[in-house]
Amino acid sequence: MPKLIPGAALEYEHRDGVVYARYRDNNDVPQWIIGGDSAAISRAQGTLFGYDEWRDMQLCADSHPALKKQLDRLLVMYYTVKDSIED
């Protein structure tokens, strides 16, 4: 979030589940995210998925063995990569 300019007018826009703010009279400062749905914010920020989706995958894996197996493989791969970076 940019440092706010005292007295400058802001405009707000709701798009695809995300609320953005920008200065009405200053196009040099890009818009920034101020709120919205957590999954939509994650997508807007370019992340693979948000915490809510990750948690849903974990819950779904409890009753779907194939998904559980793949998530277990993913964790092994993640820790292998993480450990190799830290060395």
Backbone as a printed PyTorch tensor [residue, N CA C, xyz], in Angstrom:
tensor([[[  0.8540,  -1.1820,   0.0000],
         [  0.0000,   0.0000,   0.0000],
         [  0.8880,   1.2290,   0.0000]],

        [[  0.5800,   2.1780,  -0.8850],
         [  1.3840,   3.4020,  -0.8970],
         [  1.0890,   4.2550,   0.3300]],

        [[  2.0280,   5.1260,   0.6330],
         [  1.8130,   6.0740,   1.7150],
         [  0.6810,   7.0170,   1.3020]],

        [[ -0.2900,   7.1890,   2.1600],
         [ -1.4460,   8.0160,   1.8110],
         [ -1.0660,   9.4850,   1.7010]],

        [[ -1.6840,  10.1440,   0.7480],
         [ -1.4760,  11.5700,   0.5230],
         [ -2.5950,  12.3170,   1.2360]],

        [[ -2.2680,  13.1140,   2.2490],
         [ -3.3180,  13.8230,   2.9940],
         [ -4.1690,  14.7040,   2.0790]],

        [[ -5.4770,  14.5950,   2.2230],
         [ -6.4160,  15.4230,   1.4820],
         [ -6.6990,  14.9610,   0.0600]],

        [[ -5.9910,  13.9670,  -0.4290],
         [ -6.2140,  13.4920,  -1.7980],
         [ -7.4450,  12.5890,  -1.8370]],

        [[ -8.2650,  12.7740,  -2.8640],
         [ -9.5010,  11.9960,  -3.0000],
         [ -9.1810,  10.5950,  -3.5260]],

        [[ -9.8570,   9.6220,  -2.9440],
         [ -9.6940,   8.2340,  -3.3650],
         [-10.9470,   7.7560,  -4.0910]],

        [[-10.7480,   6.8310,  -5.0170],
         [-11.8590,   6.1270,  -5.6590],
         [-11.7020,   4.6520,  -5.3330]],

        [[-12.8260,   3.9870,  -5.1580],
         [-12.8210,   2.5650,  -4.8260],
         [-13.5090,   1.7950,  -5.9370]],

        [[-12.9760,   0.6150,  -6.2140],
         [-13.5330,  -0.2120,  -7.2680],
         [-13.6080,  -1.6540,  -6.7750]],

        [[-14.7470,  -2.2780,  -6.9960],
         [-14.9390,  -3.6890,  -6.6440],
         [-14.9410,  -4.4740,  -7.9430]],

        [[-13.9380,  -5.3820,  -8.0840],
         [-13.8130,  -6.1380,  -9.3240],
         [-13.3610,  -7.5600,  -9.0130]],

        [[-14.1250,  -8.5240,  -9.4690],
         [-13.7890,  -9.9420,  -9.3170],
         [-13.5470, -10.3360,  -7.8570]],

        [[-14.3330,  -9.7840,  -6.9620],
         [-14.2230, -10.1470,  -5.5540],
         [-13.1650,  -9.3980,  -4.7790]],

        [[-12.4970,  -8.4430,  -5.4080],
         [-11.4270,  -7.6750,  -4.7660],
         [-11.8100,  -6.1990,  -4.7640]],

        [[-11.5260,  -5.5090,  -3.6640],
         [-11.7730,  -4.0660,  -3.5770],
         [-10.4310,  -3.3470,  -3.7090]],

        [[-10.3660,  -2.4380,  -4.6750],
         [ -9.1580,  -1.6650,  -4.9390],
         [ -9.4060,  -0.2010,  -4.5800]],

        [[ -8.3300,   0.4940,  -4.2420],
         [ -8.3800,   1.9460,  -4.0520],
         [ -7.3410,   2.5690,  -4.9800]],

        [[ -7.6210,   3.7850,  -5.4010],
         [ -6.6550,   4.5510,  -6.1840],
         [ -6.9650,   6.0280,  -6.0020]],

        [[ -5.9600,   6.8410,  -6.2790],
         [ -6.1730,   8.2810,  -6.1980],
         [ -6.9500,   8.7600,  -7.4160]],

        [[ -7.9680,   9.5590,  -7.1810],
         [ -8.8130,  10.0610,  -8.2600],
         [ -8.0390,  10.9660,  -9.2100]],

        [[ -7.1690,  11.7990,  -8.6710],
         [ -6.5030,  12.8130,  -9.4830],
         [ -5.0080,  12.5600,  -9.6870]],

        [[ -4.5430,  11.3590,  -9.3850],
         [ -3.1170,  11.0680,  -9.5150],
         [ -2.9460,   9.6740, -10.1220]],

        [[ -2.7490,   9.6150, -11.4210],
         [ -2.5980,   8.3410, -12.1040],
         [ -1.1820,   7.7780, -12.0080]],

        [[ -0.2650,   8.5200, -11.3830],
         [  1.1070,   8.0400, -11.2360],
         [  1.2170,   6.9460, -10.1760]],

        [[  0.2800,   6.9390,  -9.2450],
         [  0.2790,   5.9260,  -8.1830],
         [ -0.6700,   4.8130,  -8.6070]],

        [[ -0.1690,   3.5700,  -8.7300],
         [ -1.0520,   2.4730,  -9.1500],
         [ -2.0850,   2.1390,  -8.0740]],

        [[ -3.1650,   1.5110,  -8.5030],
         [ -4.1920,   1.0880,  -7.5490],
         [ -3.6090,   0.0530,  -6.6010]],

        [[ -4.2380,  -0.1200,  -5.4360],
         [ -3.8020,  -1.1200,  -4.4880],
         [ -5.0120,  -1.8170,  -3.8770]],

        [[ -4.7810,  -3.0280,  -3.4090],
         [ -5.8450,  -3.8410,  -2.8290],
         [ -6.0970,  -3.3980,  -1.3920]],

        [[ -7.3770,  -3.2060,  -1.0690],
         [ -7.7170,  -2.8420,   0.3100],
         [ -8.6170,  -3.8710,   0.9820]],

        [[ -9.1230,  -4.8540,   0.2260],
         [ -9.9710,  -5.8700,   0.8450],
         [-10.6370,  -6.7430,  -0.1870]],

        [[-11.5090,  -7.6110,   0.3070],
         [-12.2470,  -8.5010,  -0.5730],
         [-12.2020,  -9.9350,  -0.0930]],

        [[-12.6630, -10.8330,  -0.9390],
         [-12.6670, -12.2540,  -0.6590],
         [-11.2260, -12.7720,  -0.6730]],

        [[-10.8550, -13.5840,   0.3220],
         [ -9.4570, -14.0110,   0.4430],
         [ -8.9760, -14.7970,  -0.7780]],

        [[ -9.8190, -15.6560,  -1.3380],
         [ -9.4180, -16.4150,  -2.5300],
         [ -9.2420, -15.4770,  -3.7240]],

        [[-10.1150, -14.5000,  -3.8640],
         [-10.0110, -13.5400,  -4.9650],
         [ -8.7580, -12.6790,  -4.8170]],

        [[ -8.4280, -12.2990,  -3.6020],
         [ -7.2150, -11.5120,  -3.3600],
         [ -5.9880, -12.3340,  -3.7360]],

        [[ -5.9830, -13.6050,  -3.3620],
         [ -4.8510, -14.4760,  -3.7200],
         [ -4.6740, -14.5380,  -5.2290]],

        [[ -5.7800, -14.7130,  -5.9590],
         [ -5.7000, -14.7540,  -7.4240],
         [ -5.1960, -13.4220,  -7.9810]],

        [[ -5.6950, -12.3110,  -7.4280],
         [ -5.2890, -10.9880,  -7.9130],
         [ -3.8040, -10.7340,  -7.6620]],

        [[ -3.2680, -11.3320,  -6.6170],
         [ -1.8500, -11.1560,  -6.2960],
         [ -0.9730, -12.1810,  -7.0090]],

        [[ -1.6080, -13.0660,  -7.7800],
         [ -0.8540, -14.0090,  -8.5850],
         [ -0.3850, -15.2580,  -7.8570]],

        [[ -0.9300, -15.5450,  -6.6850],
         [ -0.5340, -16.7600,  -5.9810],
         [ -1.2630, -17.9660,  -6.5630]],

        [[ -0.6660, -19.1320,  -6.3840],
         [ -1.2330, -20.3610,  -6.9240],
         [ -2.6160, -20.6190,  -6.3530]],

        [[ -2.7440, -20.5010,  -5.0490],
         [ -4.0380, -20.6010,  -4.3690],
         [ -3.8870, -20.0010,  -2.9810]],

        [[ -5.0130, -19.6570,  -2.3870],
         [ -5.0020, -19.0380,  -1.0770],
         [ -5.1500, -20.0510,   0.0490]],

        [[ -5.0820, -19.5490,   1.2590],
         [ -5.1690, -20.4150,   2.4350],
         [ -6.4950, -21.1690,   2.4720]],

        [[ -7.5780, -20.4990,   2.1430],
         [ -8.8960, -21.1570,   2.1780],
         [ -8.9350, -22.3670,   1.2450]],

        [[ -8.3740, -22.2050,   0.0580],
         [ -8.3480, -23.3280,  -0.8880],
         [ -7.4360, -24.4500,  -0.3880]],

        [[ -6.3020, -24.0780,   0.2100],
         [ -5.3990, -25.0830,   0.7700],
         [ -6.1010, -25.8630,   1.8770]],

        [[ -6.8050, -25.1670,   2.7230],
         [ -7.5290, -25.8280,   3.8190],
         [ -8.6270, -26.7400,   3.2600]],

        [[ -9.3280, -26.2940,   2.2310],
         [-10.3530, -27.1400,   1.5960],
         [ -9.7400, -28.4130,   1.0260]],

        [[ -8.5480, -28.3000,   0.4320],
         [ -7.8650, -29.4810,  -0.1000],
         [ -7.5310, -30.4660,   1.0200]],

        [[ -7.0660, -29.9310,   2.1440],
         [ -6.7410, -30.7990,   3.2760],
         [ -7.9810, -31.5310,   3.7800]],

        [[ -9.0800, -30.8230,   3.9030],
         [-10.3190, -31.4390,   4.3870],
         [-10.8370, -32.4730,   3.3950]],

        [[-10.7530, -32.1590,   2.1140],
         [-11.2100, -33.0870,   1.0750],
         [-10.3510, -34.3510,   1.0630]],

        [[ -9.0630, -34.2100,   1.3470],
         [ -8.1480, -35.3510,   1.3450],
         [ -8.5010, -36.3660,   2.4290]],

        [[ -9.1650, -35.9230,   3.4870],
         [ -9.5610, -36.8430,   4.5550],
         [-10.4800, -37.9510,   4.0350]],

        [[-11.2680, -37.6510,   3.0190],
         [-12.2070, -38.6490,   2.5060],
         [-11.8850, -39.1020,   1.0720]],

        [[-10.7620, -38.6570,   0.5360],
         [-10.3570, -39.0420,  -0.8200],
         [ -8.8890, -39.4890,  -0.7920]],

        [[ -8.6590, -40.7910,  -0.7050],
         [ -7.2910, -41.3070,  -0.5680],
         [ -6.3290, -40.8880,  -1.6900]],

        [[ -6.8200, -40.7730,  -2.9130],
         [ -5.9370, -40.3760,  -4.0170],
         [ -5.4180, -38.9540,  -3.8150]],

        [[ -6.2870, -38.0690,  -3.3740],
         [ -5.8610, -36.6910,  -3.1020],
         [ -4.8960, -36.6590,  -1.9210]],

        [[ -5.1830, -37.4210,  -0.8830],
         [ -4.2950, -37.4890,   0.2880],
         [ -2.9020, -37.9520,  -0.1270]],

        [[ -2.8340, -38.9670,  -0.9840],
         [ -1.5500, -39.4880,  -1.4460],
         [ -0.7670, -38.4070,  -2.2120]],

        [[ -1.4560, -37.6700,  -3.0680],
         [ -0.7850, -36.6230,  -3.8400],
         [ -0.3280, -35.4680,  -2.9470]],

        [[ -1.1320, -35.1100,  -1.9560],
         [ -0.7180, -34.0510,  -1.0280],
         [  0.4890, -34.5000,  -0.2120]],

        [[  0.5130, -35.7740,   0.1890],
         [  1.6800, -36.2970,   0.9030],
         [  2.9220, -36.2130,   0.0250]],

        [[  2.7850, -36.5730,  -1.2610],
         [  3.9150, -36.4700,  -2.1930],
         [  4.3650, -35.0200,  -2.3530]],

        [[  3.3950, -34.1190,  -2.4160],
         [  3.7050, -32.6990,  -2.5360],
         [  4.5090, -32.2110,  -1.3330]],

        [[  4.1170, -32.6370,  -0.1410],
         [  4.8470, -32.2230,   1.0640],
         [  6.2750, -32.7620,   1.0710]],

        [[  6.4580, -34.0020,   0.6420],
         [  7.8050, -34.5660,   0.5640],
         [  8.6490, -33.7470,  -0.4120]],

        [[  8.0630, -33.4260,  -1.5760],
         [  8.7930, -32.6320,  -2.5660],
         [  9.1100, -31.2440,  -2.0130]],

        [[  8.1370, -30.6150,  -1.3500],
         [  8.3360, -29.2810,  -0.7810],
         [  9.4910, -29.2880,   0.2140]],

        [[  9.4950, -30.2340,   1.1600],
         [ 10.5480, -30.2650,   2.1690],
         [ 11.9030, -30.6200,   1.5620]],

        [[ 11.9150, -31.4380,   0.5230],
         [ 13.1700, -31.7620,  -0.1670],
         [ 13.7580, -30.5060,  -0.8020]],

        [[ 12.9240, -29.7620,  -1.5020],
         [ 13.3800, -28.5200,  -2.1410],
         [ 13.7870, -27.5090,  -1.0860]],

        [[ 12.9760, -27.3390,  -0.0640],
         [ 13.2620, -26.3650,   0.9910],
         [ 14.5930, -26.6820,   1.6680]],

        [[ 14.8100, -27.9600,   1.9850],
         [ 16.0680, -28.3510,   2.6410],
         [ 17.2690, -28.1190,   1.7390]],

        [[ 17.1050, -28.3340,   0.4340],
         [ 18.2430, -28.1380,  -0.4770],
         [ 18.5720, -26.6470,  -0.6290]],

        [[ 17.5820, -25.7850,  -0.4950],
         [ 17.8120, -24.3370,  -0.5920],
         [ 18.5300, -23.8290,   0.6510]],

        [[ 18.1770, -24.3840,   1.8090],
         [ 18.7470, -23.9120,   3.0780],
         [ 20.2010, -24.3450,   3.2590]],

        [[ 20.6480, -25.3420,   2.4950],
         [ 22.0330, -25.8290,   2.6600],
         [ 23.0360, -24.9090,   2.0240]]])
